[in-house]
């Protein structure tokens, strides 16, 4: 290799590595595809089967109980508007994919965040990985995802999970760490086991911050799911990508607005859930 | 048997802890070892007896909070052993330590450390929850303890809705509900404002008189230490410099550091009548006759005598006038002239602050008697005022009062001390018309002391 004109074939190596992984762990990748794809198909079926208006009412009721009548009213009008823009099926597809990705992301992020808060070396290892995941351009995830999982919902879900995961881990770790040390000490001083302290003291007290992390994960997942349209994940992302490639302004605008409606709905509902933790309830009672 | 026993406890933070301990044992200064590790507690040994309030006092950084945390295993010791009711925490495994904490040692925290998402009642029940007590039972018990600390009816509130003092009462109720033998209190009242703090101290003393717990109390406030502590350990730079009763520390400070420290203490709450009382020989048996009384008066330059029976029980006073009159009229005993109106007795445990009021109006020195009304000593006004002024000698060199009966009269050549005491006695035995000027003198000297302080 010429010293003055270096060229490191890193990309080729990674590509070779991915090929090797794909061929060696085909069974694992198939399993992941089966689980994620199956979950997506199930949710999409559930969301798209009822008459659209029934689904809107269901979403509005969820919004009402989580966040109150204002958000419920927005949900009614917003999703009716989405239907009027002829983006209903795409929206339900996107919603299903977001939910799948968020569930998996949280299943990884929250335990990992707790572990990082408890074990300092885990924190030290996880932090640079999270930095890497967050700073890597989101689109760059998509290519290896296609390579490994082919075209469809699964690579979209995988890319979304990777992209949305970091704030979940970070905020969970932060939340657990910032729980008042004296309160934790009180638990210890009365003979509580570590499990009791985690479950009855640390997690309840950390809940508002953890919920802020959940909210972040959902919003990031939504933004990534749109990009995932590029790898054939369909849904609103597919519509937007289609709009771009065909310079179809009406389609791009309509699909884009539908994304906004879904985003506002998810954000308000999850933010409101963060206000319903025991600690927030106590705070409100005191106010 | 001692309930808590710490033997040569070291606690070092840092990388080379054992090295630090070894060097400290060889006499190194902890400030020279900071590169190896930070020694927070150095060679601490003490025993705490059942039912005692043991106060560990020191400024911040003295290691007292670290020390108390070794007593329930929140910190493990680097060297030395801590025994709680016979269990050595240094060698116990995690589950044994948790058991000790749950059953034997509970703790009250400086910033209360209540669970903000639970109600006051649930917080008070927390210690029982960990012990696995059924919900209904533990909430019922919690309610009882809330009542005991004066929080009846607050059970449904959340901690944030309570004032600091009330929150700490919840903390206290939580610790008491555990019904452990030992109660650790880490700067428990330090975050409270002074009036509330005083109130809490008094409540703790009152609770302790009923519960008789073994309390280890950490504080940086000397007044608090003196007020609460049966014994006090003073810590400085990680070491225990002195262990003793409040009075011992006040009157016989182990070094200049402590002497300087105790200068600012509110002595009226700490010193008791027994620590400032003086011996008196101006006493006479009830069986004696007026002539003997006259001689005793004369020997002591006194104008009145305390009348005692053969068990030294204080029966009353005789004044010089009455004695002279009785002698002239040929009475055989002084029995008929004993009067009680001017006699004011106090217990040896009465704090000085309680003595000011009676002393200011009494015509004669206050008489200190034990529970059987036997004479222990007297507190002349000048002794009371002296105790306020001078930290050292005035209170330190009082001879202890002999408890066994002394020869009735015939005071041998009175020492300088004696004559001074008796002078005080004599002065205040004067007849009422002159007591006005005495009062003035007292006030004048009071003012003088005031300026000096």
Interface residues (C-beta under 8 A of the other chain):
Chain A: X180 X182 X183 X185 X186 X187 X188 X189 X190 X191 X192 X193 X196 X201 X204 X205 X277 X278 X279 X281 X282 X283 X285 X286
Chain B: X72 X74 X98 X99 X100 X101 X102 X103 X105 X106 X107 X109 X110 X111 X113 X114 X115 X116 X117 X118 X126 X127 X130 X131 X157 X158 X159 X160 X161 X174 X178 X184
